[in-house]
């Protein structure tokens, strides 16, 4: 399937011209989802005397990817052993559970069964072997615990599993979390900090690299006196933009993650964003009423007609109230070359026509679920860096400097002066929720604090 990536850019119409900043902020975080909030919370704790502002275009936190997912705390089984996704998922899982305990965020370690038919047993055996390697390398047997069990043992966990299930991988560290309560706890920390601020209903409309008048002869004499990023925002229904100089800019805008960068890059260097819709279905069948663990089938390894649900596996998840849902599937969106960057919002309506296909996929591992018992529930959009044929793509953390952007003079670099980074996070999809606090630690401790000494 040929899918087009969207290479859109912020302020592509040129509606907003350059504007002199009238204020300065130490750290500006773009995006009020779980990633942006996690980063801002850590910044506010590590730099209590400095200013940290989160700007979010919606009226409250987590209105895009962060609120439209499975709310699963992943163990870290599925990704390449040495990838950031594995490293940050495992570290983030531990940090998230500790955070939930400290802040009384509802969560539960329910455990997960990855179930396999006879021909799929090699797949879960490889997952188990990888988990053992990761634990052994870290000299910690409890880092990624898994157990291979028989089909009968799996049915002892969940009696409605199909008789075709011949083995399973048990992951006791997998859990579920109230993602909204988690984000509220992060918001609370930011609000109660000395220098933290949340600016909702505030949209970034233009960003310019700024090297400072002392470094660039062409800069206005009354312009900002230091390097950074001039960020224009529009709040509420205002037609006028406000401009501030961000000493350090963190772009955690998820589905819009490429727009700021593309606005400062030549067209032939624009970064594409791919969009994958995932649909979820609720289920009122008596067959699922007693299920208490997450159930994940293996990916379809071939041998019969392929479809989206089988290729990824239609997972069974539960929430903290015991409600069962299936999904997500995957449907690649194919925007036109001039599509509005927010086009994906029209795809958030659940599609009832998928229930029959989803039911067939569920029947591969679970008995008693009928088409009539499935109802479309909700949809989410995942930000992807590559299309359906692109293979595995890890989380991306990109660091740019004002003087390194096209059109800026390299000689303007302030030698010996730290900071002034623009850190762009791209492709932060699953396991983004689980990894969020570890991602924040990487951005703040491993990138920012290398150049700007932390206060705490």
N, C-alpha and C positions, 0 to 999 in steps of 0.2 A: 504494500500500500504506500503510495507516494503522498507524503504529508508535508505541507509547506510551513516553515517556521516564520514567525512574524518578526520582522526587523524594524519595529516601530521605534520612534525617538520622542523624548519629551519636548514639548513646545515646537513640534515640527512645522506648525503653521506660522511661527514667528510672531505670535500674538504678544508675547512678553519680551520687551527689549531689556538690555542690561540696566540694572538699577543699583545705585550705590547703597551698600549696607548701612543700616542705622543702629545696629546692635551686633554684639559678638557673643557667641556661645562656644564653650569648650568642646562639647560633644553633642552632635545632632544625629539622632537615630531616625531614619525614615522607615516607617512601617510599624504599626502597633499590633502586630500578631504576636504569637508566642515567642518567636525568635527575637524580634525587636525589643519586646518587653524584658526578655531574659538578659539581653545585652545591656539595656539601660539600667536594669536593677544592679547588675554587677559593676557597671561604671559608677553608679551612685554610691556603692559601698566602697569601692577601691579609691575613688576620688571625691570624698565628701565635701571638700571645699570648692570644687569646680562645678560648673553648670552642665547639666545633662537634660536635653529636651527630646521627647519623642513626638514626632508629628505623624498623624494618622488621618487619612482623608475621610474615613467613616466616623460616625458619631460615637462609637464605642470600640473597644478592643476586639481583635480576632474575628472580624466579620467575613474573612475570605477563607483561605485554606485552613486556618487554625480552628475554625468552628465547624468544618465540614469534613471530618475524618472519622476513623473508627475508635478514637480515644484509647488505643492500645499502647501499653508500655512494652516495647519490643525487647527481646533478650539480646539480639544481635547475631542471629543465626544465618541470615540469607546472603550477606554481602561478602565480597572478597576479603580474605583474611587480613591483609595489610591496608585495607582502604580506610579512608576517613569515616565512612559510614559505619564500619565495624568498630573502630576505635572510639568514635564519639557516641555511638549508640550504647556500647557497654559502659563507658564512663557516665554518660548522661542518665542511663537507667538507675545507677547507684545514686547519683546526685538527686534525681527526681524523687525516688523513694524517700531519701533523707529529708528533702524539702517538704514533701507531703506530711511526714511525721511531725516536723517542726511547726508547720503552719496549719495543721489540721485540715489539709486538703483531702477530700475523700478519694481513696484508692483501694485496690484489692489485688493481691497476687493470686489470680485464679488459675494460672498455668495454661499451657497450650499443648494440644495434641496435633502433630503433623502426621496425617494418616496416609497410608500407602496401600495400594493394591499390589499384587504379586510382582508385576513388572516395574513397579515404582520403588521397590525396596532399596535398590542401589542408591537412589537419590537421598533417602533419609540416612542411609549408612554414611554417605559422604558428609552430610550435615553434622552428624554425630562425630565423625573423625575430625572435622574442622574445629568443632567446639572443643574437643579434647586438646588439639594442638594449641589453640588460643590460650586455654587455661594452663597448659604445661609451660608455654613460653613465658607466661606471667607468674609462674610458680604459685598459682592460686587455683586450687581445684574447684573453688566455689565461684569463679569468675563467670563461667558460662556452663553451668551444669545441664546435662541432658542424659536421658536414659532411653535405650532402645527397648521396646516392649512388643509382645506379640499382638495379633489382632484380638484374641480373646481377652488379653489384659487391657487392651484399649477399650473394649466393650464393657469391661468392669468399671471403667471410668464413665463411659457414656453408652448405655445399653442400646440406644437407637442407631448406633453406627451400623452401616451395612455389613453383611456377611462377606462381602468382597474385600473388605479391609483386612489385610493379612499382617500388617505391622504398623507401628507408629513410633514417633519420636516424642518423648515427653519433655517439655521445657517448663520447669517449675518457676523460673524467674519472670516469665511473661505475666503481665497484669493489665489492669484497666485503671483509668484515672478520670476524674471530673476535670476536663480541660478548661472549662469556664472558671471553676473555682481556683484552678492553678493560675490562670491569667489574672484573676482578681487579687490573688496573694502577691503577685509581682507588681501589679498596679499599686497596691497598698504600700509596699516597700518604697517604690519610687516617690509616691506622694509624701510619705513621711520622712524622706531623706532631706538633707539640708539643701541640696542643689538640684534635685530632680523635678521635672515638670512634664505633664502630659498635655499635649495640644491636639484634641480631637476635632473633627470636622475641619481639618487643616490639610490642604493639598499642596504638594510641591509642584510648581509649574515651570521653574527654570533653575538650572544650576550652572555656574561659571567657575572655572578654575581661577584662582587669584594668587598672584605671586607677591603682591605688596608694592606700593609705590617706591620704596627704597630699593627694590630689585628690578623694577621695570620702568624705564624712562617714559613710556607712553601712558602710564597710569595717571589718573587725575590726582592733583596735589592733595585734595581733601579726601581721597579714598582711604579704605581700610589700611592700617599701617603694617600689616603682617600677612604672611601667606595663609591660605586656607581655601574655602569654597564659599562663594556667594550664592546663597540659596534663597529663592523667592517662593513665597507661599501665599495662598489665598484661603481665607478662613470664612466658613459659612457661605452666605450668598454675596459676599463682597466682590466688587469688580476691580478693586485696587489690590495690588500685591504688596506684601511686606518683604523686605530683604534683610538678611542677617549674614554675617560671616561666621561660618563654622570652622573652628580650628581643626577639628577632625570630624569627618562625615562617615557615618555607617549606613549603608544602603541595604536594608532588610525588608524590601518591599515585595518580596515573593513573586507573584504573578506579573508584577511590573518591574522586576529586578533589572531588566536590560535597558529600560527607557532612559535613565539618567546617563549611563555610560554612552549609549548611542547618540545622545544629543551633543556629545563632545568629540565623537569619533567621525572620521570620513565615512561616507556612505558605504564604500567597499569594505570597511572594517566593522560594520554593524553586526552585533551579536543577535542571533535569532532566539526566539523563545517559542517552545512548543507547548501545546496545551492538551492534557488528557483528562477527559471527564470520567469520573467514577460514580456509578449509581449504586444506591443501597436500597434494600427491600426489608420491610418488617414482616414478621410471620406470626400467625395466630394458631398454628397447628398444635394439637395436643402433643405431637411427637417431639416438640422442642421445649415443652413446658418445664421439664426437669433438668435441662442441660445447665451445667455449672462451670464448664471449661470452654476456652476458645478452641475451635476445630478448624485447622487449615489443611486442605488437600494439597497434594503435590502438583506442581505444574504438569500439564499434559505433555507427555514425551512422544506423542505421535501414535500412529497406528490406526487412526480414524479421523473423521472430519474435525478440523480444528476450528475453534471459535474463541472469542475474547475471554469468555468466562473460564473455559477449560485451560487455556494457555497460561493464565495467571492463577487460577484456582479461586472459586467463589467461597471466600472464608465465612465462617460462622463466628460472630462475635456477640458478646453480651455487654450490657451496660450495668451500672451499679444498682439499678433497680431490677435486674434480672431479665430485661427485655432483650429478645434475640433479634439480630439483624444479619442479613447476608450482604456481602459485597466487600469492596467495590469491584465492579467490572472495569474495563477500560475501553474508552471510545476516543479515538484521536480526532481533535477538532482541526479543521482545515481552513484557516482564514484566508481571505484574499490579500494580495500584496499591499493594498491601501486600507485594510480593515482598521477600524478604531481599536486602540489597545484594550478597551474594556468590552470588546465584543463577546467575550466568554460569559459575561453575566446573563446573557440570553439563554444559556445552556444549563441553568441551575434548576430548571423545572424537571422533576422525575418523569421518566418515560415508561408508561405501563405496558408498552408493547414488548418489553424485554423479559417479562415475567416467565413466559413459557420456556425460553432458552435458559434462563437462570435456574428454573426448576429442574431441567434435565441435568444440568451440571451438579446441582445439589444431590440429586439422586444417585450420583456415582459413589457417595460416601455416607449418605444419611437416608434412613427410611421414614416414610410417613408424611413427607412434605408434598403438598399438592399445589398446583397453580392457583387454585382458589384461596389457599391460605397465605399467599404472598401479596403484599401491597407495596407499591412504590413509596419510598420514604423520603429520601433527600439525595442530592448530588453534590459533589465537590469537584473542583478543578485542580489538577496537580501541575506545577511548573516544571517543565522538562527542558533539559539542555540539548537533547537529541531526539530525533523522531523514532518511529517504531522499529527501524532497522539499525539504529545507532549503537545497540548493545549497552553494556553497563556504563553509567556515567556517575562519577563520584561527586560529592559536594564540592563546590568551587568557592574559594576565598581569594578575591583579586584585590591587590593593593595598588593604587595610583597616587601620584603626587601632582600638585597643580602645575609645576614646571615641566612635567613629563608629558602633559597632554598636547595633542596636535595644535600647532599655532603658538605654543608658548616657548620661550627661550630656555634652553637647557642651562645657559650661563646664569639664569636667574635663580638657580638652586641656592638656597641659603646654607652654605657649607657649615657642617657641624651642628645644625639646628634640627632637632627631632620633631616628630609630629607631622601635621599637615596631611595625613593620609586620608584618602577616600577608600573605604573598605567595602567592596561589593560582594554580597552573598548571592550565589546563583544556584538554581536547581535544588533548593532546600525543600525536598518532598520527604516522603517516608524514608527513614525514621526521624523526621525533623522534630516532632513533638517529644519523643523520647530523648533525643540528642540535645534539646534546646539549651539546657543549662551548661552542657559541655561545650556546645558551640559558643556560648557566651564567654566561657572561660578561655577558649582558644582565641577569640577575637580580642578580648581585653588583656589577658595575661601574656599570651604568646605573640601578639602583634603590636598592640598599643603600648603595653608596659615595657617593651624592649627599648622604646625611645622616650616615653614619658613616664618617669618613675611614679609608681603608685604611692598613695599616702597611707594605705592600709594593706 
